[in-house]
């Protein structure tokens, strides 16, 4: 589809389809980011007036929170003494 024909509703539908197809939230966010950058370039090149990604009504899925343990100062010191 030519970029000038991409409407915010098309992007919302595309995101909904990816969510329904089981695409991970991280991949959906990355895919929309790529499209946003492509459309930003088209705006900068004056091929389109505005970026449809910025005008969408829907929200992106939330990335899952990853548990990242943090060492205590005593644990860091113990590791440094090894």
C-alpha positions in Angstrom: 0.0 0.0 0.0 1.4 3.4 -0.8 2.3 5.4 2.3 0.0 8.2 1.4 -3.0 5.8 1.7 -2.1 4.5 5.2 -4.7 5.8 7.6 -4.6 5.6 11.4 -7.4 3.1 11.4 -5.3 0.8 9.1 -2.6 0.8 11.7 -5.0 0.1 14.5 -6.4 -2.8 12.6 -2.9 -4.1 11.8 -1.9 -4.0 15.5 -5.2 -5.7 16.5 -4.5 -8.5 13.9 -0.9 -9.0 15.2 -2.3 -9.2 18.8 -5.0 -11.7 17.7 -2.4 -13.8 15.8 -0.3 -14.1 19.0 2.6 -11.9 18.1 4.5 -10.9 21.2 4.0 -7.4 22.6 7.7 -6.7 22.1 7.5 -7.6 18.4 4.3 -5.5 17.9 6.0 -2.5 19.5 9.1 -3.0 17.3 7.0 -3.4 14.1 5.0 -0.2 14.9 8.3 1.6 15.6 9.6 0.7 12.2 6.4 1.9 10.5 6.5 5.1 12.5 10.1 5.8 11.4 9.2 5.0 7.7 6.3 7.4 7.9 8.4 10.0 9.7 10.8 9.9 6.7 7.9 10.3 4.3 6.8 13.4 6.2 10.3 14.8 6.2 10.5 14.1 2.4 7.1 15.8 2.0 5.5 12.7 0.5 2.8 12.9 3.2 1.5 15.7 5.4 1.5 13.9 8.7 2.4 10.5 10.3 -0.6 8.2 10.7 1.1 6.4 13.6 0.9 9.6 15.7 -2.8 10.0 15.0 -3.9 6.4 15.9 -6.5 6.0 18.6 -5.5 2.6 20.0 -2.8 1.8 22.4 0.2 -0.5 22.0 0.4 -3.7 24.1 2.4 -3.5 27.3 5.8 -5.2 27.4 5.9 -7.9 30.1 7.9 -6.9 33.1 11.1 -8.9 33.4 12.4 -9.8 36.9 15.9 -8.6 37.2 17.5 -9.4 40.6 19.8 -6.8 42.1 22.7 -7.7 44.2 23.0 -6.2 47.7 26.1 -4.3 48.6 27.2 -7.3 50.7 26.8 -9.7 47.8 28.8 -7.4 45.5 31.6 -7.2 48.1 31.5 -11.0 48.5 31.9 -11.4 44.7 34.7 -9.0 44.5 36.7 -10.9 47.1 36.6 -14.1 45.2 
